[in-house]
Amino acid sequence: MSPQARQAIRKEADLTERVVDYYRRLFAGLIARMNREPGVRSDIECTRMCVEAVDMMLENQGRMTKALRELADDQDATKKSAA
């Protein structure tokens, strides 16, 4: 695996980890508030947060897929040059 491929995968893994941490904190706060105040109407806030979280997960999945594809392409190129 080339240093560039390793760096791209690390970069995407770091980004994914930050997004996960961010949304877990947001959801934890929202869940705590909903548990404290069950009568509070928060449907719109919940829907928006869910849509944003799913959008970010899809974006990160796309980036990770790109990094993995580049890794596979790099390995294919290495095999061809070794032959």
mmCIF file of the N, C-alpha and C atoms, coordinates in Angstrom:
data_MODEL
# 
_entry.id   MODEL 
# 
loop_
_atom_site.group_PDB 
_atom_site.id 
_atom_site.type_symbol 
_atom_site.label_atom_id 
_atom_site.label_alt_id 
_atom_site.label_comp_id 
_atom_site.label_asym_id 
_atom_site.label_entity_id 
_atom_site.label_seq_id 
_atom_site.pdbx_PDB_ins_code 
_atom_site.Cartn_x 
_atom_site.Cartn_y 
_atom_site.Cartn_z 
_atom_site.occupancy 
_atom_site.B_iso_or_equiv 
_atom_site.pdbx_formal_charge 
_atom_site.auth_seq_id 
_atom_site.auth_comp_id 
_atom_site.auth_asym_id 
_atom_site.auth_atom_id 
_atom_site.pdbx_PDB_model_num 
ATOM 1   N N  . MET A 1 1  ? 0.849   -1.173 0.000   1.00 0.00 ? 1  MET A N  1 
ATOM 2   C CA . MET A 1 1  ? 0.000   0.000  0.000   1.00 0.00 ? 1  MET A CA 1 
ATOM 3   C C  . MET A 1 1  ? 0.894   1.235  0.000   1.00 0.00 ? 1  MET A C  1 
ATOM 4   N N  . SER A 1 2  ? 0.555   2.163  -0.851  1.00 0.00 ? 2  SER A N  1 
ATOM 5   C CA . SER A 1 2  ? 1.381   3.366  -0.958  1.00 0.00 ? 2  SER A CA 1 
ATOM 6   C C  . SER A 1 2  ? 1.141   4.282  0.248   1.00 0.00 ? 2  SER A C  1 
ATOM 7   N N  . PRO A 1 3  ? 2.125   5.131  0.536   1.00 0.00 ? 3  PRO A N  1 
ATOM 8   C CA . PRO A 1 3  ? 1.938   6.092  1.633   1.00 0.00 ? 3  PRO A CA 1 
ATOM 9   C C  . PRO A 1 3  ? 0.743   7.018  1.398   1.00 0.00 ? 3  PRO A C  1 
ATOM 10  N N  . GLN A 1 4  ? 0.494   7.367  0.138   1.00 0.00 ? 4  GLN A N  1 
ATOM 11  C CA . GLN A 1 4  ? -0.644  8.235  -0.176  1.00 0.00 ? 4  GLN A CA 1 
ATOM 12  C C  . GLN A 1 4  ? -1.970  7.542  0.128   1.00 0.00 ? 4  GLN A C  1 
ATOM 13  N N  . ALA A 1 5  ? -2.061  6.246  -0.187  1.00 0.00 ? 5  ALA A N  1 
ATOM 14  C CA . ALA A 1 5  ? -3.294  5.503  0.088   1.00 0.00 ? 5  ALA A CA 1 
ATOM 15  C C  . ALA A 1 5  ? -3.519  5.385  1.593   1.00 0.00 ? 5  ALA A C  1 
ATOM 16  N N  . ARG A 1 6  ? -2.454  5.090  2.340   1.00 0.00 ? 6  ARG A N  1 
ATOM 17  C CA . ARG A 1 6  ? -2.575  5.010  3.802   1.00 0.00 ? 6  ARG A CA 1 
ATOM 18  C C  . ARG A 1 6  ? -3.017  6.354  4.382   1.00 0.00 ? 6  ARG A C  1 
ATOM 19  N N  . GLN A 1 7  ? -2.433  7.415  3.888   1.00 0.00 ? 7  GLN A N  1 
ATOM 20  C CA . GLN A 1 7  ? -2.777  8.748  4.376   1.00 0.00 ? 7  GLN A CA 1 
ATOM 21  C C  . GLN A 1 7  ? -4.241  9.079  4.051   1.00 0.00 ? 7  GLN A C  1 
ATOM 22  N N  . ALA A 1 8  ? -4.697  8.732  2.860   1.00 0.00 ? 8  ALA A N  1 
ATOM 23  C CA . ALA A 1 8  ? -6.090  9.007  2.480   1.00 0.00 ? 8  ALA A CA 1 
ATOM 24  C C  . ALA A 1 8  ? -7.060  8.235  3.369   1.00 0.00 ? 8  ALA A C  1 
ATOM 25  N N  . ILE A 1 9  ? -6.741  6.992  3.662   1.00 0.00 ? 9  ILE A N  1 
ATOM 26  C CA . ILE A 1 9  ? -7.609  6.188  4.518   1.00 0.00 ? 9  ILE A CA 1 
ATOM 27  C C  . ILE A 1 9  ? -7.610  6.741  5.940   1.00 0.00 ? 9  ILE A C  1 
ATOM 28  N N  . ARG A 1 10 ? -6.443  7.108  6.458   1.00 0.00 ? 10 ARG A N  1 
ATOM 29  C CA . ARG A 1 10 ? -6.377  7.705  7.804   1.00 0.00 ? 10 ARG A CA 1 
ATOM 30  C C  . ARG A 1 10 ? -7.186  8.993  7.871   1.00 0.00 ? 10 ARG A C  1 
ATOM 31  N N  . LYS A 1 11 ? -7.058  9.813  6.847   1.00 0.00 ? 11 LYS A N  1 
ATOM 32  C CA . LYS A 1 11 ? -7.777  11.085 6.802   1.00 0.00 ? 11 LYS A CA 1 
ATOM 33  C C  . LYS A 1 11 ? -9.285  10.851 6.828   1.00 0.00 ? 11 LYS A C  1 
ATOM 34  N N  . GLU A 1 12 ? -9.768  9.915  6.031   1.00 0.00 ? 12 GLU A N  1 
ATOM 35  C CA . GLU A 1 12 ? -11.198 9.624  5.994   1.00 0.00 ? 12 GLU A CA 1 
ATOM 36  C C  . GLU A 1 12 ? -11.672 8.988  7.295   1.00 0.00 ? 12 GLU A C  1 
ATOM 37  N N  . ALA A 1 13 ? -10.848 8.125  7.888   1.00 0.00 ? 13 ALA A N  1 
ATOM 38  C CA . ALA A 1 13 ? -11.212 7.509  9.168   1.00 0.00 ? 13 ALA A CA 1 
ATOM 39  C C  . ALA A 1 13 ? -11.294 8.574  10.260  1.00 0.00 ? 13 ALA A C  1 
ATOM 40  N N  . ASP A 1 14 ? -10.360 9.518  10.268  1.00 0.00 ? 14 ASP A N  1 
ATOM 41  C CA . ASP A 1 14 ? -10.387 10.605 11.244  1.00 0.00 ? 14 ASP A CA 1 
ATOM 42  C C  . ASP A 1 14 ? -11.641 11.462 11.084  1.00 0.00 ? 14 ASP A C  1 
ATOM 43  N N  . LEU A 1 15 ? -11.983 11.780 9.846   1.00 0.00 ? 15 LEU A N  1 
ATOM 44  C CA . LEU A 1 15 ? -13.179 12.580 9.575   1.00 0.00 ? 15 LEU A CA 1 
ATOM 45  C C  . LEU A 1 15 ? -14.431 11.837 10.029  1.00 0.00 ? 15 LEU A C  1 
ATOM 46  N N  . THR A 1 16 ? -14.508 10.566 9.701   1.00 0.00 ? 16 THR A N  1 
ATOM 47  C CA . THR A 1 16 ? -15.665 9.764  10.101  1.00 0.00 ? 16 THR A CA 1 
ATOM 48  C C  . THR A 1 16 ? -15.788 9.727  11.618  1.00 0.00 ? 16 THR A C  1 
ATOM 49  N N  . GLU A 1 17 ? -14.677 9.549  12.298  1.00 0.00 ? 17 GLU A N  1 
ATOM 50  C CA . GLU A 1 17 ? -14.696 9.509  13.757  1.00 0.00 ? 17 GLU A CA 1 
ATOM 51  C C  . GLU A 1 17 ? -15.186 10.833 14.345  1.00 0.00 ? 17 GLU A C  1 
ATOM 52  N N  . ARG A 1 18 ? -14.748 11.952 13.788  1.00 0.00 ? 18 ARG A N  1 
ATOM 53  C CA . ARG A 1 18 ? -15.199 13.259 14.276  1.00 0.00 ? 18 ARG A CA 1 
ATOM 54  C C  . ARG A 1 18 ? -16.698 13.455 14.054  1.00 0.00 ? 18 ARG A C  1 
ATOM 55  N N  . VAL A 1 19 ? -17.190 13.046 12.895  1.00 0.00 ? 19 VAL A N  1 
ATOM 56  C CA . VAL A 1 19 ? -18.620 13.179 12.598  1.00 0.00 ? 19 VAL A CA 1 
ATOM 57  C C  . VAL A 1 19 ? -19.439 12.312 13.556  1.00 0.00 ? 19 VAL A C  1 
ATOM 58  N N  . VAL A 1 20 ? -18.986 11.082 13.769  1.00 0.00 ? 20 VAL A N  1 
ATOM 59  C CA . VAL A 1 20 ? -19.687 10.188 14.687  1.00 0.00 ? 20 VAL A CA 1 
ATOM 60  C C  . VAL A 1 20 ? -19.725 10.793 16.087  1.00 0.00 ? 20 VAL A C  1 
ATOM 61  N N  . ASP A 1 21 ? -18.599 11.266 16.577  1.00 0.00 ? 21 ASP A N  1 
ATOM 62  C CA . ASP A 1 21 ? -18.551 11.869 17.913  1.00 0.00 ? 21 ASP A CA 1 
ATOM 63  C C  . ASP A 1 21 ? -19.478 13.078 18.007  1.00 0.00 ? 21 ASP A C  1 
ATOM 64  N N  . TYR A 1 22 ? -19.468 13.917 16.999  1.00 0.00 ? 22 TYR A N  1 
ATOM 65  C CA . TYR A 1 22 ? -20.299 15.119 16.986  1.00 0.00 ? 22 TYR A CA 1 
ATOM 66  C C  . TYR A 1 22 ? -21.782 14.758 17.067  1.00 0.00 ? 22 TYR A C  1 
ATOM 67  N N  . TYR A 1 23 ? -22.226 13.878 16.205  1.00 0.00 ? 23 TYR A N  1 
ATOM 68  C CA . TYR A 1 23 ? -23.647 13.533 16.193  1.00 0.00 ? 23 TYR A CA 1 
ATOM 69  C C  . TYR A 1 23 ? -24.065 12.718 17.409  1.00 0.00 ? 23 TYR A C  1 
ATOM 70  N N  . ARG A 1 24 ? -23.175 11.911 17.952  1.00 0.00 ? 24 ARG A N  1 
ATOM 71  C CA . ARG A 1 24 ? -23.531 11.182 19.172  1.00 0.00 ? 24 ARG A CA 1 
ATOM 72  C C  . ARG A 1 24 ? -23.753 12.160 20.320  1.00 0.00 ? 24 ARG A C  1 
ATOM 73  N N  . ARG A 1 25 ? -22.939 13.211 20.396  1.00 0.00 ? 25 ARG A N  1 
ATOM 74  C CA . ARG A 1 25 ? -23.151 14.231 21.430  1.00 0.00 ? 25 ARG A CA 1 
ATOM 75  C C  . ARG A 1 25 ? -24.478 14.962 21.226  1.00 0.00 ? 25 ARG A C  1 
ATOM 76  N N  . LEU A 1 26 ? -24.768 15.329 19.975  1.00 0.00 ? 26 LEU A N  1 
ATOM 77  C CA . LEU A 1 26 ? -26.032 16.013 19.694  1.00 0.00 ? 26 LEU A CA 1 
ATOM 78  C C  . LEU A 1 26 ? -27.224 15.141 20.061  1.00 0.00 ? 26 LEU A C  1 
ATOM 79  N N  . PHE A 1 27 ? -27.181 13.890 19.623  1.00 0.00 ? 27 PHE A N  1 
ATOM 80  C CA . PHE A 1 27 ? -28.297 12.993 19.909  1.00 0.00 ? 27 PHE A CA 1 
ATOM 81  C C  . PHE A 1 27 ? -28.408 12.721 21.406  1.00 0.00 ? 27 PHE A C  1 
ATOM 82  N N  . ALA A 1 28 ? -27.297 12.590 22.107  1.00 0.00 ? 28 ALA A N  1 
ATOM 83  C CA . ALA A 1 28 ? -27.340 12.347 23.552  1.00 0.00 ? 28 ALA A CA 1 
ATOM 84  C C  . ALA A 1 28 ? -28.029 13.518 24.254  1.00 0.00 ? 28 ALA A C  1 
ATOM 85  N N  . GLY A 1 29 ? -27.705 14.741 23.854  1.00 0.00 ? 29 GLY A N  1 
ATOM 86  C CA . GLY A 1 29 ? -28.350 15.909 24.439  1.00 0.00 ? 29 GLY A CA 1 
ATOM 87  C C  . GLY A 1 29 ? -29.838 15.944 24.149  1.00 0.00 ? 29 GLY A C  1 
ATOM 88  N N  . LEU A 1 30 ? -30.197 15.635 22.925  1.00 0.00 ? 30 LEU A N  1 
ATOM 89  C CA . LEU A 1 30 ? -31.604 15.630 22.542  1.00 0.00 ? 30 LEU A CA 1 
ATOM 90  C C  . LEU A 1 30 ? -32.367 14.542 23.293  1.00 0.00 ? 30 LEU A C  1 
ATOM 91  N N  . ILE A 1 31 ? -31.789 13.371 23.395  1.00 0.00 ? 31 ILE A N  1 
ATOM 92  C CA . ILE A 1 31 ? -32.439 12.265 24.116  1.00 0.00 ? 31 ILE A CA 1 
ATOM 93  C C  . ILE A 1 31 ? -32.609 12.624 25.589  1.00 0.00 ? 31 ILE A C  1 
ATOM 94  N N  . ALA A 1 32 ? -31.587 13.203 26.188  1.00 0.00 ? 32 ALA A N  1 
ATOM 95  C CA . ALA A 1 32 ? -31.677 13.605 27.596  1.00 0.00 ? 32 ALA A CA 1 
ATOM 96  C C  . ALA A 1 32 ? -32.788 14.632 27.784  1.00 0.00 ? 32 ALA A C  1 
ATOM 97  N N  . ARG A 1 33 ? -32.865 15.599 26.879  1.00 0.00 ? 33 ARG A N  1 
ATOM 98  C CA . ARG A 1 33 ? -33.916 16.618 26.981  1.00 0.00 ? 33 ARG A CA 1 
ATOM 99  C C  . ARG A 1 33 ? -35.294 16.012 26.818  1.00 0.00 ? 33 ARG A C  1 
ATOM 100 N N  . MET A 1 34 ? -35.420 15.085 25.881  1.00 0.00 ? 34 MET A N  1 
ATOM 101 C CA . MET A 1 34 ? -36.712 14.430 25.667  1.00 0.00 ? 34 MET A CA 1 
ATOM 102 C C  . MET A 1 34 ? -37.107 13.595 26.891  1.00 0.00 ? 34 MET A C  1 
ATOM 103 N N  . ASN A 1 35 ? -36.124 12.985 27.540  1.00 0.00 ? 35 ASN A N  1 
ATOM 104 C CA . ASN A 1 35 ? -36.415 12.199 28.740  1.00 0.00 ? 35 ASN A CA 1 
ATOM 105 C C  . ASN A 1 35 ? -36.823 13.094 29.915  1.00 0.00 ? 35 ASN A C  1 
ATOM 106 N N  . ARG A 1 36 ? -36.231 14.273 30.005  1.00 0.00 ? 36 ARG A N  1 
ATOM 107 C CA . ARG A 1 36 ? -36.566 15.208 31.087  1.00 0.00 ? 36 ARG A CA 1 
ATOM 108 C C  . ARG A 1 36 ? -37.904 15.886 30.856  1.00 0.00 ? 36 ARG A C  1 
ATOM 109 N N  . GLU A 1 37 ? -38.163 16.213 29.582  1.00 0.00 ? 37 GLU A N  1 
ATOM 110 C CA . GLU A 1 37 ? -39.351 17.003 29.231  1.00 0.00 ? 37 GLU A CA 1 
ATOM 111 C C  . GLU A 1 37 ? -40.158 16.271 28.163  1.00 0.00 ? 37 GLU A C  1 
ATOM 112 N N  . PRO A 1 38 ? -40.860 15.204 28.532  1.00 0.00 ? 38 PRO A N  1 
ATOM 113 C CA . PRO A 1 38 ? -41.558 14.402 27.527  1.00 0.00 ? 38 PRO A CA 1 
ATOM 114 C C  . PRO A 1 38 ? -42.630 15.166 26.762  1.00 0.00 ? 38 PRO A C  1 
ATOM 115 N N  . GLY A 1 39 ? -43.132 16.259 27.303  1.00 0.00 ? 39 GLY A N  1 
ATOM 116 C CA . GLY A 1 39 ? -44.180 17.010 26.622  1.00 0.00 ? 39 GLY A CA 1 
ATOM 117 C C  . GLY A 1 39 ? -43.650 18.011 25.602  1.00 0.00 ? 39 GLY A C  1 
ATOM 118 N N  . VAL A 1 40 ? -42.345 18.205 25.562  1.00 0.00 ? 40 VAL A N  1 
ATOM 119 C CA . VAL A 1 40 ? -41.756 19.192 24.649  1.00 0.00 ? 40 VAL A CA 1 
ATOM 120 C C  . VAL A 1 40 ? -41.866 18.694 23.208  1.00 0.00 ? 40 VAL A C  1 
ATOM 121 N N  . ARG A 1 41 ? -42.366 19.551 22.363  1.00 0.00 ? 41 ARG A N  1 
ATOM 122 C CA . ARG A 1 41 ? -42.514 19.186 20.946  1.00 0.00 ? 41 ARG A CA 1 
ATOM 123 C C  . ARG A 1 41 ? -41.178 19.419 20.256  1.00 0.00 ? 41 ARG A C  1 
ATOM 124 N N  . SER A 1 42 ? -40.563 18.335 19.809  1.00 0.00 ? 42 SER A N  1 
ATOM 125 C CA . SER A 1 42 ? -39.250 18.457 19.173  1.00 0.00 ? 42 SER A CA 1 
ATOM 126 C C  . SER A 1 42 ? -39.185 17.665 17.871  1.00 0.00 ? 42 SER A C  1 
ATOM 127 N N  . ASP A 1 43 ? -40.330 17.405 17.265  1.00 0.00 ? 43 ASP A N  1 
ATOM 128 C CA . ASP A 1 43 ? -40.365 16.615 16.034  1.00 0.00 ? 43 ASP A CA 1 
ATOM 129 C C  . ASP A 1 43 ? -39.502 17.218 14.932  1.00 0.00 ? 43 ASP A C  1 
ATOM 130 N N  . ILE A 1 44 ? -39.601 18.514 14.737  1.00 0.00 ? 44 ILE A N  1 
ATOM 131 C CA . ILE A 1 44 ? -38.845 19.162 13.657  1.00 0.00 ? 44 ILE A CA 1 
ATOM 132 C C  . ILE A 1 44 ? -37.356 19.090 13.939  1.00 0.00 ? 44 ILE A C  1 
ATOM 133 N N  . GLU A 1 45 ? -36.976 19.356 15.184  1.00 0.00 ? 45 GLU A N  1 
ATOM 134 C CA . GLU A 1 45 ? -35.558 19.291 15.543  1.00 0.00 ? 45 GLU A CA 1 
ATOM 135 C C  . GLU A 1 45 ? -35.018 17.874 15.362  1.00 0.00 ? 45 GLU A C  1 
ATOM 136 N N  . CYS A 1 46 ? -35.770 16.879 15.798  1.00 0.00 ? 46 CYS A N  1 
ATOM 137 C CA . CYS A 1 46 ? -35.346 15.481 15.644  1.00 0.00 ? 46 CYS A CA 1 
ATOM 138 C C  . CYS A 1 46 ? -35.212 15.112 14.168  1.00 0.00 ? 46 CYS A C  1 
ATOM 139 N N  . THR A 1 47 ? -36.194 15.492 13.386  1.00 0.00 ? 47 THR A N  1 
ATOM 140 C CA . THR A 1 47 ? -36.155 15.179 11.958  1.00 0.00 ? 47 THR A CA 1 
ATOM 141 C C  . THR A 1 47 ? -34.957 15.832 11.292  1.00 0.00 ? 47 THR A C  1 
ATOM 142 N N  . ARG A 1 48 ? -34.738 17.103 11.582  1.00 0.00 ? 48 ARG A N  1 
ATOM 143 C CA . ARG A 1 48 ? -33.599 17.801 10.979  1.00 0.00 ? 48 ARG A CA 1 
ATOM 144 C C  . ARG A 1 48 ? -32.276 17.150 11.375  1.00 0.00 ? 48 ARG A C  1 
ATOM 145 N N  . MET A 1 49 ? -32.120 16.830 12.664  1.00 0.00 ? 49 MET A N  1 
ATOM 146 C CA . MET A 1 49 ? -30.879 16.222 13.122  1.00 0.00 ? 49 MET A CA 1 
ATOM 147 C C  . MET A 1 49 ? -30.662 14.857 12.459  1.00 0.00 ? 49 MET A C  1 
ATOM 148 N N  . CYS A 1 50 ? -31.726 14.081 12.323  1.00 0.00 ? 50 CYS A N  1 
ATOM 149 C CA . CYS A 1 50 ? -31.610 12.772 11.673  1.00 0.00 ? 50 CYS A CA 1 
ATOM 150 C C  . CYS A 1 50 ? -31.222 12.915 10.205  1.00 0.00 ? 50 CYS A C  1 
ATOM 151 N N  . VAL A 1 51 ? -31.846 13.851 9.521   1.00 0.00 ? 51 VAL A N  1 
ATOM 152 C CA . VAL A 1 51 ? -31.531 14.069 8.103   1.00 0.00 ? 51 VAL A CA 1 
ATOM 153 C C  . VAL A 1 51 ? -30.078 14.520 7.948   1.00 0.00 ? 51 VAL A C  1 
ATOM 154 N N  . GLU A 1 52 ? -29.625 15.454 8.800   1.00 0.00 ? 52 GLU A N  1 
ATOM 155 C CA . GLU A 1 52 ? -28.243 15.912 8.731   1.00 0.00 ? 52 GLU A CA 1 
ATOM 156 C C  . GLU A 1 52 ? -27.272 14.769 9.015   1.00 0.00 ? 52 GLU A C  1 
ATOM 157 N N  . ALA A 1 53 ? -27.585 13.960 10.020  1.00 0.00 ? 53 ALA A N  1 
ATOM 158 C CA . ALA A 1 53 ? -26.696 12.848 10.377  1.00 0.00 ? 53 ALA A CA 1 
ATOM 159 C C  . ALA A 1 53 ? -26.607 11.837 9.238   1.00 0.00 ? 53 ALA A C  1 
ATOM 160 N N  . VAL A 1 54 ? -27.728 11.499 8.645   1.00 0.00 ? 54 VAL A N  1 
ATOM 161 C CA . VAL A 1 54 ? -27.711 10.541 7.541   1.00 0.00 ? 54 VAL A CA 1 
ATOM 162 C C  . VAL A 1 54 ? -26.952 11.113 6.350   1.00 0.00 ? 54 VAL A C  1 
ATOM 163 N N  . ASP A 1 55 ? -27.151 12.390 6.065   1.00 0.00 ? 55 ASP A N  1 
ATOM 164 C CA . ASP A 1 55 ? -26.427 13.018 4.962   1.00 0.00 ? 55 ASP A CA 1 
ATOM 165 C C  . ASP A 1 55 ? -24.919 12.962 5.192   1.00 0.00 ? 55 ASP A C  1 
ATOM 166 N N  . MET A 1 56 ? -24.477 13.264 6.405   1.00 0.00 ? 56 MET A N  1 
ATOM 167 C CA . MET A 1 56 ? -23.048 13.211 6.703   1.00 0.00 ? 56 MET A CA 1 
ATOM 168 C C  . MET A 1 56 ? -22.515 11.781 6.631   1.00 0.00 ? 56 MET A C  1 
ATOM 169 N N  . MET A 1 57 ? -23.303 10.814 7.102   1.00 0.00 ? 57 MET A N  1 
ATOM 170 C CA . MET A 1 57 ? -22.859 9.421  7.016   1.00 0.00 ? 57 MET A CA 1 
ATOM 171 C C  . MET A 1 57 ? -22.712 8.988  5.552   1.00 0.00 ? 57 MET A C  1 
ATOM 172 N N  . LEU A 1 58 ? -23.659 9.384  4.724   1.00 0.00 ? 58 LEU A N  1 
ATOM 173 C CA . LEU A 1 58 ? -23.562 9.040  3.306   1.00 0.00 ? 58 LEU A CA 1 
ATOM 174 C C  . LEU A 1 58 ? -22.353 9.700  2.652   1.00 0.00 ? 58 LEU A C  1 
ATOM 175 N N  . GLU A 1 59 ? -22.115 10.958 2.992   1.00 0.00 ? 59 GLU A N  1 
ATOM 176 C CA . GLU A 1 59 ? -20.941 11.640 2.443   1.00 0.00 ? 59 GLU A CA 1 
ATOM 177 C C  . GLU A 1 59 ? -19.660 10.935 2.878   1.00 0.00 ? 59 GLU A C  1 
ATOM 178 N N  . ASN A 1 60 ? -19.577 10.571 4.150   1.00 0.00 ? 60 ASN A N  1 
ATOM 179 C CA . ASN A 1 60 ? -18.386 9.880  4.644   1.00 0.00 ? 60 ASN A CA 1 
ATOM 180 C C  . ASN A 1 60 ? -18.228 8.497  4.025   1.00 0.00 ? 60 ASN A C  1 
ATOM 181 N N  . GLN A 1 61 ? -19.327 7.793  3.837   1.00 0.00 ? 61 GLN A N  1 
ATOM 182 C CA . GLN A 1 61 ? -19.263 6.487  3.176   1.00 0.00 ? 61 GLN A CA 1 
ATOM 183 C C  . GLN A 1 61 ? -18.725 6.644  1.756   1.00 0.00 ? 61 GLN A C  1 
ATOM 184 N N  . GLY A 1 62 ? -19.167 7.686  1.079   1.00 0.00 ? 62 GLY A N  1 
ATOM 185 C CA . GLY A 1 62 ? -18.672 7.944  -0.275  1.00 0.00 ? 62 GLY A CA 1 
ATOM 186 C C  . GLY A 1 62 ? -17.183 8.227  -0.289  1.00 0.00 ? 62 GLY A C  1 
ATOM 187 N N  . ARG A 1 63 ? -16.718 9.015  0.671   1.00 0.00 ? 63 ARG A N  1 
ATOM 188 C CA . ARG A 1 63 ? -15.289 9.328  0.753   1.00 0.00 ? 63 ARG A CA 1 
ATOM 189 C C  . ARG A 1 63 ? -14.468 8.088  1.096   1.00 0.00 ? 63 ARG A C  1 
ATOM 190 N N  . MET A 1 64 ? -14.972 7.283  2.024   1.00 0.00 ? 64 MET A N  1 
ATOM 191 C CA . MET A 1 64 ? -14.257 6.062  2.405   1.00 0.00 ? 64 MET A CA 1 
ATOM 192 C C  . MET A 1 64 ? -14.204 5.097  1.221   1.00 0.00 ? 64 MET A C  1 
ATOM 193 N N  . THR A 1 65 ? -15.308 4.998  0.488   1.00 0.00 ? 65 THR A N  1 
ATOM 194 C CA . THR A 1 65 ? -15.331 4.144  -0.695  1.00 0.00 ? 65 THR A CA 1 
ATOM 195 C C  . THR A 1 65 ? -14.301 4.603  -1.717  1.00 0.00 ? 65 THR A C  1 
ATOM 196 N N  . LYS A 1 66 ? -14.204 5.908  -1.907  1.00 0.00 ? 66 LYS A N  1 
ATOM 197 C CA . LYS A 1 66 ? -13.215 6.450  -2.838  1.00 0.00 ? 66 LYS A CA 1 
ATOM 198 C C  . LYS A 1 66 ? -11.802 6.091  -2.391  1.00 0.00 ? 66 LYS A C  1 
ATOM 199 N N  . ALA A 1 67 ? -11.524 6.245  -1.085  1.00 0.00 ? 67 ALA A N  1 
ATOM 200 C CA . ALA A 1 67 ? -10.187 5.922  -0.573  1.00 0.00 ? 67 ALA A CA 1 
ATOM 201 C C  . ALA A 1 67 ? -9.884  4.438  -0.745  1.00 0.00 ? 67 ALA A C  1 
ATOM 202 N N  . LEU A 1 68 ? -10.861 3.585  -0.478  1.00 0.00 ? 68 LEU A N  1 
ATOM 203 C CA . LEU A 1 68 ? -10.648 2.143  -0.655  1.00 0.00 ? 68 LEU A CA 1 
ATOM 204 C C  . LEU A 1 68 ? -10.453 1.778  -2.130  1.00 0.00 ? 68 LEU A C  1 
ATOM 205 N N  . ARG A 1 69 ? -11.199 2.442  -3.000  1.00 0.00 ? 69 ARG A N  1 
ATOM 206 C CA . ARG A 1 69 ? -11.033 2.189  -4.436  1.00 0.00 ? 69 ARG A CA 1 
ATOM 207 C C  . ARG A 1 69 ? -9.631  2.587  -4.888  1.00 0.00 ? 69 ARG A C  1 
ATOM 208 N N  . GLU A 1 70 ? -9.148  3.737  -4.395  1.00 0.00 ? 70 GLU A N  1 
ATOM 209 C CA . GLU A 1 70 ? -7.801  4.180  -4.740  1.00 0.00 ? 70 GLU A CA 1 
ATOM 210 C C  . GLU A 1 70 ? -6.768  3.193  -4.214  1.00 0.00 ? 70 GLU A C  1 
ATOM 211 N N  . LEU A 1 71 ? -7.008  2.647  -3.043  1.00 0.00 ? 71 LEU A N  1 
ATOM 212 C CA . LEU A 1 71 ? -6.122  1.631  -2.477  1.00 0.00 ? 71 LEU A CA 1 
ATOM 213 C C  . LEU A 1 71 ? -6.084  0.397  -3.375  1.00 0.00 ? 71 LEU A C  1 
ATOM 214 N N  . ALA A 1 72 ? -7.256  -0.054 -3.793  1.00 0.00 ? 72 ALA A N  1 
ATOM 215 C CA . ALA A 1 72 ? -7.326  -1.220 -4.670  1.00 0.00 ? 72 ALA A CA 1 
ATOM 216 C C  . ALA A 1 72 ? -6.638  -0.940 -6.003  1.00 0.00 ? 72 ALA A C  1 
ATOM 217 N N  . ASP A 1 73 ? -6.874  0.241  -6.556  1.00 0.00 ? 73 ASP A N  1 
ATOM 218 C CA . ASP A 1 73 ? -6.227  0.607  -7.822  1.00 0.00 ? 73 ASP A CA 1 
ATOM 219 C C  . ASP A 1 73 ? -4.709  0.649  -7.665  1.00 0.00 ? 73 ASP A C  1 
ATOM 220 N N  . ASP A 1 74 ? -4.247  1.170  -6.529  1.00 0.00 ? 74 ASP A N  1 
ATOM 221 C CA . ASP A 1 74 ? -2.814  1.243  -6.255  1.00 0.00 ? 74 ASP A CA 1 
ATOM 222 C C  . ASP A 1 74 ? -2.213  -0.156 -6.171  1.00 0.00 ? 74 ASP A C  1 
ATOM 223 N N  . GLN A 1 75 ? -2.914  -1.071 -5.503  1.00 0.00 ? 75 GLN A N  1 
ATOM 224 C CA . GLN A 1 75 ? -2.415  -2.444 -5.390  1.00 0.00 ? 75 GLN A CA 1 
ATOM 225 C C  . GLN A 1 75 ? -2.397  -3.135 -6.750  1.00 0.00 ? 75 GLN A C  1 
ATOM 226 N N  . ASP A 1 76 ? -3.417  -2.878 -7.582  1.00 0.00 ? 76 ASP A N  1 
ATOM 227 C CA . ASP A 1 76 ? -3.429  -3.450 -8.931  1.00 0.00 ? 76 ASP A CA 1 
ATOM 228 C C  . ASP A 1 76 ? -2.247  -2.938 -9.745  1.00 0.00 ? 76 ASP A C  1 
ATOM 229 N N  . ALA A 1 77 ? -1.960  -1.645 -9.632  1.00 0.00 ? 77 ALA A N  1 
ATOM 230 C CA . ALA A 1 77 ? -0.842  -1.059 -10.367 1.00 0.00 ? 77 ALA A CA 1 
ATOM 231 C C  . ALA A 1 77 ? 0.479   -1.642 -9.873  1.00 0.00 ? 77 ALA A C  1 
ATOM 232 N N  . THR A 1 78 ? 0.607   -1.881 -8.571  1.00 0.00 ? 78 THR A N  1 
ATOM 233 C CA . THR A 1 78 ? 1.824   -2.454 -8.013  1.00 0.00 ? 78 THR A CA 1 
ATOM 234 C C  . THR A 1 78 ? 2.036   -3.879 -8.531  1.00 0.00 ? 78 THR A C  1 
ATOM 235 N N  . LYS A 1 79 ? 0.962   -4.653 -8.603  1.00 0.00 ? 79 LYS A N  1 
ATOM 236 C CA . LYS A 1 79 ? 1.048   -6.026 -9.098  1.00 0.00 ? 79 LYS A CA 1 
ATOM 237 C C  . LYS A 1 79 ? 1.461   -6.049 -10.559 1.00 0.00 ? 79 LYS A C  1 
ATOM 238 N N  . LYS A 1 80 ? 0.888   -5.138 -11.350 1.00 0.00 ? 80 LYS A N  1 
ATOM 239 C CA . LYS A 1 80 ? 1.221   -5.096 -12.787 1.00 0.00 ? 80 LYS A CA 1 
ATOM 240 C C  . LYS A 1 80 ? 2.673   -4.709 -13.012 1.00 0.00 ? 80 LYS A C  1 
ATOM 241 N N  . SER A 1 81 ? 3.169   -3.758 -12.214 1.00 0.00 ? 81 SER A N  1 
ATOM 242 C CA . SER A 1 81 ? 4.549   -3.320 -12.406 1.00 0.00 ? 81 SER A CA 1 
ATOM 243 C C  . SER A 1 81 ? 5.540   -4.385 -11.918 1.00 0.00 ? 81 SER A C  1 
ATOM 244 N N  . ALA A 1 82 ? 5.108   -5.238 -10.982 1.00 0.00 ? 82 ALA A N  1 
ATOM 245 C CA . ALA A 1 82 ? 5.987   -6.301 -10.478 1.00 0.00 ? 82 ALA A CA 1 
ATOM 246 C C  . ALA A 1 82 ? 6.054   -7.470 -11.460 1.00 0.00 ? 82 ALA A C  1 
ATOM 247 N N  . ALA A 1 83 ? 5.054   -7.580 -12.325 1.00 0.00 ? 83 ALA A N  1 
ATOM 248 C CA . ALA A 1 83 ? 5.006   -8.709 -13.250 1.00 0.00 ? 83 ALA A CA 1 
ATOM 249 C C  . ALA A 1 83 ? 5.912   -8.560 -14.436 1.00 0.00 ? 83 ALA A C  1 
# 
